[in-house]
Amino acid sequence: MRAIAAVGLVFAVAVLAAPAPGVAHHAFSAEFDADMPVVLEGVVTRMEWVNPHAWIHIDVEKDDGTTEAWMVEGGAPNALLRRGFTKNSLPPGTLIRVEGYQAKDGAMRANGRDITFEDGTKLFVGSSGTGAPRDGRDPTER
């Protein structure tokens, strides 16, 4: 009986000592600047469905004809799926408009808020509850 209790105690300690996945998650303000809104129009080159955030890669053509490669952070893949977004929603070559907030360091990286497709369909791709600015456009904001 003592052996079973000892095993149970060791198991309980191991579970409690294990790192929690949410601890590594960053707040919006750790990487992005709410005072640096961006509007990007570009062509999707790649979509990454990874945790804790999906990433959308787009090529944005500048006025001088050169192209900038931007990375746009979206919500968690599971949250995007619940909003009707699938892995097939953004195939390479899709033209989109992204509204979001640029990285604090000025890199070509942004936290996406909304995506607008050529047909006018909008999709909220942001990360609610992480400190991103609340403006009422996210249907899950309270």
C-alpha positions as CSV (number, residue, x, y, z in Angstrom):
1,M,0.0,0.0,0.0
2,R,2.9,2.4,0.8
3,A,4.4,1.7,-2.6
4,I,1.2,2.7,-4.4
5,A,1.0,5.9,-2.3
6,A,4.6,6.7,-3.1
7,V,4.0,6.2,-6.8
8,G,1.0,8.4,-6.6
9,L,2.9,11.1,-4.8
10,V,5.8,11.0,-7.3
11,F,3.2,11.2,-10.2
12,A,1.5,14.2,-8.5
13,V,4.8,16.0,-8.0
14,A,5.8,15.4,-11.6
15,V,2.5,16.7,-13.0
16,L,2.7,19.8,-10.8
17,A,6.3,20.5,-11.7
18,A,5.8,20.1,-15.5
19,P,6.0,23.5,-17.3
20,A,2.6,24.8,-18.3
21,P,2.2,25.5,-22.1
22,G,0.5,28.9,-21.4
23,V,3.5,30.2,-19.5
24,A,5.5,30.6,-22.6
25,H,2.7,32.5,-24.4
26,H,3.5,36.2,-24.9
27,A,1.2,39.2,-24.4
28,F,0.5,41.4,-27.4
29,S,2.5,44.3,-25.9
30,A,5.6,42.2,-25.5
31,E,6.2,42.2,-29.3
32,F,3.7,44.5,-31.0
33,D,2.9,48.2,-30.7
34,A,-0.7,49.4,-30.5
35,D,0.5,52.8,-31.6
36,M,1.9,51.4,-34.9
37,P,-1.2,50.3,-36.9
38,V,-0.5,48.9,-40.4
39,V,-2.6,48.2,-43.5
40,L,-0.9,45.7,-45.8
41,E,-2.1,44.6,-49.2
42,G,-0.3,41.6,-50.6
43,V,-0.2,38.1,-52.0
44,V,-0.1,35.1,-49.7
45,T,3.1,33.1,-50.1
46,R,2.6,30.7,-47.3
47,M,0.4,29.9,-44.3
48,E,1.8,28.2,-41.2
49,W,-0.7,26.4,-38.9
50,V,1.5,26.3,-35.7
51,N,0.8,26.8,-32.1
52,P,0.5,29.1,-30.3
53,H,-0.2,31.3,-33.3
54,A,-0.8,30.8,-37.0
55,W,1.5,32.8,-39.3
56,I,0.5,34.3,-42.7
57,H,3.4,35.2,-45.0
58,I,2.6,37.8,-47.7
59,D,4.5,39.7,-50.3
60,V,3.6,43.4,-50.3
61,E,4.5,45.5,-53.4
62,K,5.7,48.9,-52.5
63,D,5.1,52.1,-54.6
64,D,8.6,51.8,-56.1
65,G,7.9,48.3,-57.4
66,T,10.0,46.5,-54.9
67,T,8.5,43.7,-52.7
68,E,8.6,43.3,-48.9
69,A,8.0,39.9,-47.3
70,W,5.8,40.4,-44.2
71,M,4.9,37.8,-41.5
72,V,1.5,38.3,-40.0
73,E,0.7,36.7,-36.7
74,G,-2.9,35.4,-36.3
75,G,-4.8,33.7,-33.5
76,A,-4.3,30.1,-32.5
77,P,-5.2,27.6,-35.2
78,N,-8.0,26.2,-33.1
79,A,-9.5,29.7,-32.6
80,L,-9.3,30.3,-36.4
81,L,-11.0,27.1,-37.1
82,R,-13.9,28.0,-34.8
83,R,-14.3,31.3,-36.8
84,G,-14.6,29.3,-40.0
85,F,-11.0,29.7,-41.2
86,T,-9.5,26.5,-42.6
87,K,-6.1,25.4,-43.9
88,N,-7.5,26.0,-47.4
89,S,-8.7,29.5,-46.7
90,L,-5.5,31.2,-47.8
91,P,-3.8,29.3,-50.6
92,P,-0.6,30.8,-52.0
93,G,-1.4,33.5,-54.6
94,T,-4.5,34.8,-52.7
95,L,-4.7,38.6,-52.6
96,I,-5.6,40.0,-49.2
97,R,-5.7,43.2,-47.2
98,V,-4.5,42.9,-43.6
99,E,-5.1,45.4,-40.8
100,G,-3.0,45.0,-37.8
101,Y,-0.2,46.3,-35.6
102,Q,3.6,46.3,-36.5
103,A,6.3,44.8,-34.3
104,K,7.9,47.1,-31.8
105,D,11.3,46.7,-33.4
106,G,10.0,47.9,-36.8
107,A,10.5,44.6,-38.5
108,M,8.2,43.5,-41.3
109,R,6.2,41.5,-38.8
110,A,2.7,42.3,-37.6
111,N,-0.1,41.1,-35.4
112,G,-3.1,40.7,-37.7
113,R,-6.5,42.0,-36.7
114,D,-8.6,41.6,-39.8
115,I,-8.2,40.1,-43.3
116,T,-10.3,41.3,-46.2
117,F,-10.5,39.1,-49.3
118,E,-10.9,40.5,-52.8
119,D,-14.7,39.8,-52.7
120,G,-15.0,41.9,-49.6
121,T,-15.4,39.0,-47.1
122,K,-13.7,39.9,-43.8
123,L,-12.2,37.5,-41.3
124,F,-11.1,38.4,-37.8
125,V,-7.7,36.7,-37.2
126,G,-6.5,38.5,-34.1
127,S,-5.6,37.3,-30.7
128,S,-8.2,38.4,-28.2
129,G,-7.4,38.6,-24.6
130,T,-3.7,39.1,-25.0
131,G,-3.6,42.8,-24.6
132,A,-4.3,43.7,-28.3
133,P,-6.3,46.9,-28.6
134,R,-10.1,46.3,-28.3
135,D,-12.2,48.1,-30.9
136,G,-15.4,46.1,-31.0
137,R,-14.7,44.3,-34.3
138,D,-13.9,41.0,-32.5
139,P,-17.2,39.2,-31.9
140,T,-15.7,37.5,-28.8
141,E,-14.6,40.8,-27.1
142,R,-16.4,41.6,-23.9
